[in-house]
């Protein structure tokens, strides 16, 4: 098959969507399919083309204030390029309705006699008051754009949100993990880990307060390690100093180095209430690292072992007690079975691409 992806950005940029697209595209190529990716690049001034691991990439300059939205520059030229690269393809698979580049590209490729697949990565709202207001007209526009498309979601919960807000049925297929990750052993070394965007809504400071209680009330002696970047980073460092807990705050790690650190965490925590399907939780589950996640999106993982789903409406003391009891019992459970990316690609071909 000939498959065209459209993504807000692509490797070597770091992010959840970039990782998903790379994982799927490279496996498709390995089994004989031809893959081209049109990806936004906020650092680019001119469009460019390259090939990485036999995947063809067209990088398009975007304006991304705060690293979001991905407004495409040179739109008339983009329309010509998309028309050209989509000619003769079997499937166009577009990622993230939060990206203007993606939705604008969807408008261009629709109704051209090609199968169109959209993966929204939708969690129902924006992260700030302004973004929530912007979602009102944007949701109406996207609703019209999704008509006639095959919609894929990364969880059953996201599928329900998509049906509620856009009036379309979605096909849920969860994300996978690297094949070798399932072979790793969990070897805890006394720290709690968070990795991802450092934003206020991620509730990393709440995770830090839980660590403080675990140390002072239950004597666990845990460090908090945070890997990532984002606008809340400086404020978070101040909060951690005020709490006087052992901590390390650093940038994103290279993937293999990160997975090694993950495999040694006593606990992985992600207490954000606004997520679609974080890959970090998937990888922690695959390794067998105990994970604490927040409702409502955490219910995506309700069938996973070594996974605690909490209601953030409780006080810090109650949350810490719940986490403490969880940490005592989790090592006695078997680890969860998480699909590999090769298994996920097989599902894509069968359920989304009709191949």
C-alpha positions as CSV (number, residue, x, y, z in Angstrom):
1,X,0.0,0.0,0.0
2,X,1.0,3.7,-0.4
3,X,0.2,5.6,2.8
4,X,0.4,9.3,3.5
5,X,0.6,10.5,7.1
6,X,0.1,14.1,8.2
7,X,1.5,15.0,11.6
8,X,1.9,18.2,13.6
9,X,5.7,17.5,13.7
10,X,8.0,14.5,13.4
11,X,11.2,13.0,14.6
12,X,13.7,14.2,15.8
13,X,11.2,16.4,17.5
14,X,10.1,14.8,20.8
15,X,6.5,14.2,21.7
16,X,3.8,11.6,22.0
17,X,2.3,12.0,18.6
18,X,5.7,12.2,16.9
19,X,6.7,8.9,18.6
20,X,3.4,7.2,17.6
21,X,3.7,8.2,13.9
22,X,7.4,7.1,13.8
23,X,6.6,3.8,15.4
24,X,3.8,3.0,13.0
25,X,5.5,4.4,9.8
26,X,8.7,2.5,10.2
27,X,7.0,-0.8,10.8
28,X,4.8,-0.3,7.8
29,X,7.9,0.3,5.7
30,X,9.6,-2.8,7.1
31,X,6.7,-5.0,5.9
32,X,6.8,-3.6,2.4
33,X,4.5,-0.6,2.4
34,X,5.5,2.9,1.0
35,X,5.1,5.7,3.6
36,X,5.3,9.5,3.2
37,X,4.9,11.9,6.0
38,X,4.0,15.6,5.7
39,X,5.0,17.1,9.1
40,X,5.1,20.5,10.6
41,X,8.4,22.1,11.6
42,X,8.3,25.3,13.6
43,X,12.0,25.9,13.1
44,X,11.9,25.6,9.3
45,X,11.8,28.7,7.1
46,X,11.4,26.7,3.9
47,X,9.7,23.4,3.0
48,X,12.3,20.5,2.8
49,X,12.4,16.8,2.0
50,X,14.4,14.0,3.5
51,X,14.3,10.3,4.1
52,X,14.8,8.6,7.5
53,X,14.8,4.8,7.8
54,X,13.2,4.5,4.4
55,X,10.3,6.8,5.4
56,X,9.9,9.9,3.1
57,X,9.4,13.1,5.0
58,X,8.2,16.5,3.8
59,X,8.8,19.1,6.5
60,X,6.5,22.1,6.4
61,X,7.2,25.4,8.2
62,X,4.6,26.2,10.9
63,X,4.0,28.9,13.4
64,X,3.4,27.2,16.8
65,X,3.0,29.8,19.6
66,X,3.9,28.1,22.9
67,X,4.6,24.9,20.9
68,X,0.9,24.5,20.1
69,X,-1.6,24.8,17.2
70,X,0.9,24.4,14.4
71,X,-0.4,27.0,12.0
72,X,0.9,26.1,8.5
73,X,2.8,28.9,6.6
74,X,2.5,29.2,2.8
75,X,-0.9,27.6,2.7
76,X,-1.4,27.9,-1.1
77,X,1.9,26.1,-1.7
78,X,0.9,23.5,0.9
79,X,-2.3,22.8,-1.0
80,X,-0.3,22.1,-4.2
81,X,2.2,19.8,-2.4
82,X,-0.5,17.9,-0.6
83,X,-2.4,17.4,-3.8
84,X,0.7,16.1,-5.4
85,X,1.9,13.7,-2.7
86,X,-1.6,12.3,-2.1
87,X,-2.1,11.4,-5.8
88,X,-2.3,7.7,-6.1
89,X,-2.1,6.9,-2.4
90,X,-4.3,4.3,-0.8
91,X,-4.7,5.9,2.6
92,X,-4.2,9.4,4.1
93,X,-3.9,9.1,7.9
94,X,-4.0,12.5,9.7
95,X,-3.0,12.9,13.3
96,X,-4.3,15.4,15.9
97,X,-7.3,17.6,15.5
98,X,-5.6,20.0,17.9
99,X,-3.3,20.9,15.0
100,X,-4.3,23.5,12.5
101,X,-1.9,22.0,10.0
102,X,-3.7,18.6,10.3
103,X,-7.2,19.9,10.0
104,X,-6.3,22.2,7.1
105,X,-4.7,19.2,5.4
106,X,-7.9,17.2,6.0
107,X,-9.9,19.9,4.1
108,X,-7.5,19.5,1.2
109,X,-7.4,15.7,0.8
110,X,-11.1,15.0,1.6
111,X,-13.4,13.9,-1.3
112,X,-10.5,12.9,-3.5
113,X,-11.5,9.2,-3.7
114,X,-8.9,8.1,-1.1
115,X,-9.5,6.5,2.2
116,X,-9.1,9.1,5.0
117,X,-8.3,8.1,8.5
118,X,-8.2,10.6,11.4
119,X,-6.7,10.1,14.8
120,X,-7.9,13.0,17.0
121,X,-6.0,12.6,20.3
122,X,-9.0,14.3,21.8
123,X,-9.8,14.7,25.5
124,X,-12.8,17.0,25.4
125,X,-11.5,20.4,26.3
126,X,-8.6,22.9,26.3
127,X,-6.0,23.4,29.1
128,X,-6.7,27.1,29.7
129,X,-9.8,29.3,29.6
130,X,-8.7,30.8,26.2
131,X,-8.2,27.4,24.7
132,X,-11.6,26.2,26.0
133,X,-13.3,29.2,24.4
134,X,-11.5,28.6,21.1
135,X,-12.7,25.0,21.1
136,X,-16.3,26.1,20.8
137,X,-16.1,27.2,17.1
138,X,-13.2,24.8,16.3
139,X,-15.3,21.8,17.5
140,X,-18.1,22.7,15.1
141,X,-15.6,23.1,12.2
142,X,-13.9,19.7,13.0
143,X,-17.3,18.0,13.3
144,X,-18.0,18.9,9.7
145,X,-14.5,17.8,8.6
146,X,-14.8,14.4,10.2
147,X,-17.9,13.4,8.2
148,X,-17.1,10.6,5.9
149,X,-13.7,9.8,7.5
150,X,-12.7,6.7,9.3
151,X,-12.0,7.9,12.9
152,X,-9.5,6.0,15.0
153,X,-9.0,6.7,18.7
154,X,-6.3,5.4,21.1
155,X,-8.8,4.4,23.8
156,X,-12.5,3.5,24.4
157,X,-12.9,6.6,26.5
158,X,-11.7,8.8,23.7
159,X,-14.1,7.0,21.3
160,X,-17.0,7.9,23.6
161,X,-15.9,11.6,23.7
162,X,-15.5,11.7,19.9
163,X,-19.0,10.2,19.4
164,X,-20.5,12.7,22.0
165,X,-18.9,15.8,20.6
166,X,-18.5,15.1,16.9
167,X,-21.3,12.6,16.2
168,X,-19.1,10.0,14.6
169,X,-18.3,6.4,15.6
170,X,-14.7,5.7,16.2
171,X,-12.5,2.6,16.1
172,X,-10.4,2.3,19.3
173,X,-6.9,0.7,18.9
174,X,-4.5,1.3,21.8
175,X,-0.9,2.4,21.3
176,X,1.8,-0.2,21.6
177,X,5.3,-0.4,23.0
178,X,8.7,-1.3,21.5
179,X,9.1,-5.1,21.4
180,X,12.1,-5.1,23.6
181,X,10.4,-3.1,26.4
182,X,8.3,-6.1,27.3
183,X,11.4,-8.1,28.0
184,X,12.7,-5.7,30.7
185,X,12.6,-6.4,34.4
186,X,11.3,-3.9,37.0
187,X,14.2,-3.2,39.5
188,X,13.0,-0.3,41.8
189,X,15.7,2.0,43.2
190,X,13.8,4.4,45.4
191,X,12.4,7.2,43.3
192,X,9.1,8.3,41.8
193,X,9.2,9.3,38.2
194,X,7.2,11.7,36.0
195,X,8.1,12.3,32.3
196,X,6.3,14.6,29.9
197,X,5.3,18.2,29.3
198,X,5.8,20.4,32.4
199,X,2.5,22.2,32.6
200,X,0.4,23.3,35.5
201,X,-2.5,21.0,34.5
202,X,-0.2,17.9,34.8
203,X,-0.4,18.3,38.6
204,X,3.2,17.4,39.1
205,X,3.2,19.6,42.3
206,X,0.5,17.4,43.7
207,X,2.6,14.3,43.0
208,X,5.4,16.0,44.9
209,X,3.2,16.6,47.9
210,X,2.2,12.9,47.9
211,X,5.9,12.0,47.9
212,X,6.5,14.3,50.8
213,X,3.7,12.6,52.8
214,X,5.0,9.1,51.8
215,X,8.5,10.1,53.1
216,X,7.4,11.9,56.3
217,X,4.5,9.7,57.4
218,X,5.5,6.3,56.0
219,X,9.3,6.6,56.0
220,X,9.8,5.6,52.3
221,X,12.7,8.0,51.6
222,X,11.6,8.6,48.0
223,X,13.1,11.1,45.5
224,X,11.0,12.7,42.8
225,X,12.5,12.7,39.3
226,X,10.9,14.9,36.6
227,X,12.0,14.6,32.9
228,X,10.6,17.1,30.4
229,X,10.1,20.7,29.5
230,X,7.4,23.3,29.5
231,X,6.2,26.7,30.8
232,X,5.7,25.5,34.4
233,X,9.2,24.1,34.9
234,X,10.7,27.1,36.7
235,X,7.7,27.4,39.1
236,X,7.8,23.6,39.7
237,X,11.4,23.8,40.8
238,X,10.4,26.5,43.3
239,X,7.6,24.3,44.6
240,X,9.9,21.3,45.1
241,X,12.4,23.4,46.9
242,X,9.7,24.7,49.2
243,X,8.5,21.2,49.9
244,X,12.1,20.1,50.7
245,X,11.9,16.7,49.1
246,X,14.8,15.1,47.3
247,X,14.3,15.9,43.6
248,X,15.8,16.0,40.1
249,X,14.3,18.1,37.3
250,X,15.9,17.6,33.9
251,X,15.1,17.6,30.2
252,X,13.6,14.7,28.2
253,X,16.0,11.8,28.0
254,X,17.0,9.8,24.9
255,X,14.5,6.9,24.6
256,X,16.6,4.0,25.7
257,X,18.1,6.0,28.6
258,X,14.5,7.0,29.6
259,X,13.2,3.4,29.6
260,X,16.2,2.3,31.7
261,X,15.3,5.1,34.3
262,X,11.6,4.1,34.1
263,X,12.5,0.4,34.8
264,X,14.1,1.5,38.1
265,X,11.3,3.7,39.3
266,X,9.4,2.7,42.4
267,X,6.4,4.4,41.0
268,X,5.4,6.3,37.9
269,X,2.9,9.1,38.5
270,X,0.7,11.1,36.1
271,X,-2.0,13.0,37.9
272,X,-3.2,15.2,35.0
273,X,-7.0,15.1,34.5
274,X,-6.7,16.0,30.8
275,X,-5.1,13.3,28.7
276,X,-6.0,11.0,25.8
277,X,-3.7,8.0,26.1
278,X,-0.2,8.9,27.5
279,X,2.5,6.6,26.1
280,X,4.5,6.9,29.3
281,X,1.8,5.0,31.2
282,X,1.7,2.3,28.5
283,X,5.5,1.8,28.8
284,X,5.4,1.7,32.6
285,X,2.6,-1.0,32.4
286,X,4.7,-3.0,29.9
287,X,7.8,-3.0,32.2
288,X,5.7,-3.7,35.3
289,X,6.3,-0.4,37.1
290,X,3.5,0.5,39.5
291,X,1.5,3.5,38.1
292,X,-0.8,6.0,39.7
293,X,-3.1,7.9,37.3
294,X,-6.0,10.2,37.7
295,X,-9.7,10.0,36.8
296,X,-11.4,10.4,34.4
297,X,-8.9,9.5,31.6
298,X,-7.1,7.0,33.8
299,X,-10.1,4.8,33.5
300,X,-8.6,3.8,30.1
301,X,-6.3,1.6,32.2
302,X,-8.9,0.1,34.5
303,X,-8.1,-3.4,33.3
304,X,-4.3,-3.0,33.8
305,X,-2.6,-4.6,36.8
306,X,-0.1,-2.6,39.0
307,X,-2.2,0.5,38.2
308,X,-3.9,2.7,40.7
309,X,-6.6,5.1,39.4
310,X,-7.3,7.9,41.9
311,X,-9.9,10.7,42.3
312,X,-8.0,14.0,42.9
313,X,-11.0,15.3,44.9
314,X,-9.4,13.6,47.9
315,X,-7.0,15.5,50.1
316,X,-3.2,14.9,49.8
317,X,-3.1,12.8,53.0
318,X,-5.8,10.4,51.7
319,X,-4.1,10.2,48.3
320,X,-0.8,9.4,49.9
321,X,-2.3,6.7,52.1
322,X,-4.0,5.1,49.0
323,X,-0.7,5.2,47.1
324,X,1.2,3.7,50.1
325,X,-1.2,0.7,50.3
326,X,-1.0,0.3,46.5
327,X,2.8,0.2,46.6
328,X,2.7,-2.5,49.2
329,X,0.4,-4.8,47.1
330,X,1.5,-4.0,43.5
331,X,4.7,-6.1,43.5
332,X,2.6,-9.2,44.3
333,X,0.6,-8.8,41.0
334,X,1.6,-10.0,37.6
335,X,2.5,-7.2,35.1
336,X,0.0,-6.2,32.4
337,X,0.2,-7.5,28.8
338,X,0.7,-4.4,26.6
339,X,0.6,-4.8,22.8
340,X,3.7,-4.2,20.8
341,X,3.8,-1.7,17.9
342,X,4.0,-4.6,15.4
343,X,0.7,-5.9,16.8
344,X,-0.8,-2.5,16.6
345,X,0.3,-2.0,13.0
346,X,-1.5,-5.3,12.1
347,X,-4.6,-3.9,13.6
348,X,-4.2,-0.6,11.7
349,X,-4.0,-2.5,8.4
350,X,-6.9,-4.7,9.1
351,X,-9.3,-2.3,10.9
352,X,-8.4,1.2,9.5
353,X,-6.7,0.8,6.2
354,X,-8.7,-2.2,4.8
355,X,-5.4,-3.9,3.8
